[in-house]
Amino acid sequence: MSYKTQLYRLLEQASEAENSQDPQDHVSFDIPLLIRIFELIREDVKTDVDVHNIVERILSMKNEGVLTMDHYEKIAAANSNDSGQEPTETPTEVPELESLKKLAGI
């Protein structure tokens, strides 16, 4: 087999692999929405869970074509805090955790 034939086959395989990617991994934004999502992440998102939730909401809209500012409210909805304050709910202590802390001298 010649070098050119091998190279052609490798290029063909690479092209097929690129075209067979999972379409869920591709989302299109217009630039204003992309900028606004960056701002949302920088200003409002505090945890990795929040980031993953945003990505899940974006992926749920991926079949709607190019996402625009019309989609922003749905993307950011669960991360907005209308009062502007941190949530006041505190995690409850787990009794087993307290006994483990005592054993560890914490």
FENMOHU-V848678 format. One line per field, one symbol per residue. ss: DSSP state (@ for helix, = for strand, . for the rest). psi: psi as a letter, one per 30 degrees, with the letter a starting at -180 (. if undefined). burial: b if it has 24 or more other ideal C-beta (glycine too) atoms within 12 Angstrom, else e. Layout:
ss = ???
psi = ???
burial = ???
This chain:
ss = ..@@@@@@@@@@@@@@@@@...@@@...=.@@@@@@@@@@@@@....@@@@@@@@@@@@@.@@@..=.@@@@@@@@@@@...............@@@@@@@@@@..
psi = kleeeeeeeeeeeeeeeefglkffgkkkkleeeeeeeeeeeeefkfleeeeeeeeeeeffgfggakkafffeeeefeffkjefglkkfkkkkkkeeeeeeeeefg.
burial = eeeeeeeeeeeeeeeeeeeeeeeeeebebeeebeebbeebbeebbeeeeeeebbeebbeebeeeeebeeebbeebbeebeeeeeeeeeeeeeeeeeeeeeeeeeee
